[in-house]
Amino acid sequence: LPQALQAGLLTPFQYLCVSDDTDLRDDNLWSGQKYNIERLSDKLSTRSRARLIVDALHKYLADEYTCRALCFCVNKRHADFMADQLRLYGFNAESLTSDTPSAEREQLAKNLRDGSLHYLCVVDIFNEGVDIPEVDTVLFLRPTESLTIFLQQLGRGLRLSAGKTELTVLDFVAQANQKY
């Protein structure tokens, strides 16, 4: 990553960890070697957390109403919830999950690319194999249990694009379970 940035092959980025008071330390959220996705979604899909995320957008983004953001969520319900919440606060947002029909997926990607959509809330579906170099903002709205997945998701915003000067990454860091 540092060598690719130095060689000008990737977009420079600023990575900001946003403190999140959501408490994920409860062992009831844990199953085997990882978080229970449904319980984690319940914990992350709250209006107070959505408000914290919106406040961070206002604080850290140069223009939170015209960015092109991928928002990585824990599951379909969380992605739908976050898109709904962002729209309630006046943001142009949609969700995209494995249930989204292919033609609609293509249209949502096109809309994000051309700037007519600003926030696309996704579940692992856009980790790899999608090329939207115009993405200038990445929001990690959930814990990422795999370094490989984290780097793939980060990479969605590191692509070079005409006029893009940097990528802004907001990682919402909750109080994690000790096992995490």
Secondary structure, 3 states (H helix, E strand, C coil): CHHHHHCCCCCCEEEEEEEEEEECCCHHHEECCEECHHHHHHHHCCHHHHHHHHHHHHHHCCCCCCCCEEEECCCHHHHHHHHHHHHHCCCCEEEECCCCCHHHHHHHHHHHHHCCCCEEEECHHHCCCCCCCCCCEEEECCCCCCHHHHHHHHHHHHCCCCCCCCEEEEEEEEECCCCC
